[in-house]
Amino acid sequence: MNLLKNPVVNAVFIGFMSAIYSFLFIFTSNHIEFLRLFSKKKTLQSDFWNGWSDFIRAGNMRYIGYAIIILTLIILLLMLLKRTKNYDEYQLSMLSKSLIIAGVLSILVIPIIMILIMSDPSYTIETIFLFAVVQWLGVLTADLVYRRYSKTNWKIGKI
């Protein structure tokens, strides 16, 4: 827990993981070898999965990579503007609880992903990319909300 008290640790973690995700999403969009891994178009009778597959196939994952970069820069700018030395017990408690919740939700989603992949292995890439997008954008959004409301009262009506 002492490691979490330092805001620089959070900044390094968010920046490093965001760099990996954004590089992955930007690099793979319209990459010829990556596009060969997709199954044939419109093989499922699900508009959601067919639409998500078309979204990835069209190279639009780079926009999600750009959104990750923008959210990360906003988080880092907010961190620089507040210039707190170390988190107090309240902030540390909020940060550790949000990390625990994110970890538990990620662990709970893995069996669902396994079932989806086993039910139709031809949509494995789409399933894994959807999990990665939802999981990391959720972490960035939670961190952004944490940054915004970390010093305010959480009483009803004071947000």
C-alpha positions as CSV (number, residue, x, y, z in Angstrom):
1,M,0.0,0.0,0.0
2,N,2.9,2.4,0.6
3,L,3.7,2.2,-3.1
4,L,0.2,3.5,-4.0
5,K,0.7,6.6,-1.8
6,N,3.0,8.1,-4.5
7,P,1.0,9.7,-7.4
8,V,4.0,9.1,-9.7
9,V,3.5,5.3,-9.4
10,N,-0.1,5.8,-10.6
11,A,1.1,8.1,-13.5
12,V,3.7,5.6,-14.6
13,F,1.3,2.7,-14.5
14,I,-1.5,4.6,-16.4
15,G,1.0,6.0,-18.9
16,F,2.8,2.6,-19.5
17,M,-0.4,0.6,-20.0
18,S,-2.0,3.2,-22.1
19,A,1.0,3.3,-24.4
20,I,0.8,-0.5,-24.8
21,Y,-2.9,-0.5,-25.5
22,S,-2.8,2.5,-27.9
23,F,0.2,1.1,-29.7
24,L,-1.6,-2.2,-30.1
25,F,-4.8,-0.6,-31.4
26,I,-3.1,1.9,-33.7
27,F,-0.6,-0.6,-35.1
28,T,-3.0,-3.4,-35.8
29,S,-5.6,-1.2,-37.6
30,N,-5.3,-1.8,-41.4
31,H,-2.3,-4.1,-40.9
32,I,-2.4,-6.7,-43.6
33,E,-1.3,-9.6,-41.5
34,F,-3.8,-8.8,-38.8
35,L,-6.7,-8.4,-41.3
36,R,-6.0,-11.9,-42.6
37,L,-6.8,-13.4,-39.2
38,F,-10.5,-12.3,-39.4
39,S,-13.2,-14.7,-40.3
40,K,-15.5,-14.1,-43.3
41,K,-17.8,-11.2,-43.1
42,K,-21.4,-11.5,-41.7
43,T,-21.0,-15.1,-40.5
44,L,-23.1,-14.6,-37.3
45,Q,-26.7,-13.7,-37.1
46,S,-25.8,-11.0,-34.6
47,D,-25.8,-7.4,-35.7
48,F,-23.6,-6.4,-32.7
49,W,-20.7,-8.8,-33.5
50,N,-20.9,-8.3,-37.2
51,G,-20.8,-4.5,-36.6
52,W,-17.9,-4.8,-34.2
53,S,-16.1,-7.0,-36.6
54,D,-16.7,-4.5,-39.4
55,F,-15.5,-1.7,-37.1
56,I,-12.2,-3.4,-36.5
57,R,-11.8,-4.6,-40.1
58,A,-12.3,-1.0,-41.3
59,G,-9.2,0.1,-39.2
60,N,-11.2,2.2,-36.7
61,M,-9.4,0.8,-33.7
62,R,-6.8,3.6,-34.2
63,Y,-9.5,6.0,-33.1
64,I,-9.8,4.1,-29.8
65,G,-6.0,4.2,-29.5
66,Y,-6.2,8.0,-30.0
67,A,-8.9,8.3,-27.4
68,I,-6.8,6.3,-25.0
69,I,-3.9,8.7,-25.6
70,I,-6.1,11.8,-25.1
71,L,-7.6,10.4,-21.8
72,T,-4.2,9.5,-20.5
73,L,-2.9,13.0,-21.3
74,I,-5.9,14.6,-19.5
75,I,-5.2,12.4,-16.4
76,L,-1.5,13.3,-16.4
77,L,-2.3,17.0,-16.8
78,L,-4.8,16.9,-13.9
79,M,-2.2,15.1,-11.9
80,L,0.4,17.8,-12.7
81,L,-2.1,20.6,-11.9
82,K,-3.0,19.3,-8.5
83,R,0.6,18.7,-7.5
84,T,-0.1,16.6,-4.5
85,K,3.0,15.2,-2.8
86,N,1.5,12.0,-1.5
87,Y,-2.1,10.7,-1.2
88,D,-3.7,10.8,2.2
89,E,-5.5,7.9,3.7
90,Y,-8.9,8.8,2.2
91,Q,-7.4,9.1,-1.4
92,L,-5.4,5.9,-0.8
93,S,-8.5,4.1,0.3
94,M,-10.5,5.2,-2.8
95,L,-7.7,4.3,-5.1
96,S,-7.1,0.9,-3.6
97,K,-10.9,0.1,-3.7
98,S,-11.2,1.1,-7.3
99,L,-8.2,-1.1,-8.2
100,I,-9.8,-4.0,-6.4
101,I,-13.1,-3.5,-8.1
102,A,-11.4,-3.3,-11.5
103,G,-9.5,-6.4,-10.8
104,V,-12.5,-8.4,-9.6
105,L,-14.6,-7.3,-12.6
106,S,-11.8,-8.3,-15.0
107,I,-11.5,-11.7,-13.3
108,L,-15.3,-12.2,-13.4
109,V,-15.4,-11.3,-17.2
110,I,-12.8,-13.9,-18.1
111,P,-15.2,-16.9,-17.9
112,I,-17.7,-15.1,-20.1
113,I,-15.0,-14.4,-22.6
114,M,-14.0,-18.1,-22.5
115,I,-17.6,-19.1,-23.2
116,L,-17.9,-16.7,-26.1
117,I,-14.7,-18.0,-27.6
118,M,-15.6,-21.6,-27.2
119,S,-19.1,-21.0,-28.7
120,D,-17.6,-19.4,-31.8
121,P,-13.8,-19.4,-32.1
122,S,-14.0,-17.5,-35.4
123,Y,-14.8,-14.3,-33.4
124,T,-11.9,-14.6,-31.0
125,I,-10.1,-11.4,-32.1
126,E,-13.3,-9.4,-31.8
127,T,-14.1,-10.8,-28.4
128,I,-10.6,-10.1,-27.0
129,F,-10.5,-6.6,-28.5
130,L,-13.9,-5.8,-27.1
131,F,-12.7,-6.9,-23.6
132,A,-9.5,-4.8,-23.9
133,V,-11.4,-1.7,-25.0
134,V,-14.0,-1.9,-22.3
135,Q,-11.5,-2.8,-19.6
136,W,-8.9,-0.2,-20.3
137,L,-11.4,2.6,-21.1
138,G,-13.2,1.7,-17.9
139,V,-9.9,2.0,-15.9
140,L,-9.1,5.4,-17.5
141,T,-12.6,6.7,-16.9
142,A,-12.5,5.6,-13.3
143,D,-9.1,7.2,-12.8
144,L,-10.4,10.4,-14.4
145,V,-13.5,10.4,-12.0
146,Y,-11.1,9.7,-9.1
147,R,-9.0,12.7,-10.1
148,R,-12.0,14.9,-10.3
149,Y,-13.7,14.0,-7.1
150,S,-10.7,13.0,-4.9
151,K,-10.8,16.0,-2.6
152,T,-14.6,16.7,-2.5
153,N,-17.3,15.5,-0.1
154,W,-19.2,12.5,-1.3
155,K,-22.4,13.6,0.6
156,I,-25.5,13.6,-1.4
157,G,-26.0,16.8,-3.3
158,K,-22.5,18.0,-2.9
159,I,-21.0,16.5,-6.1
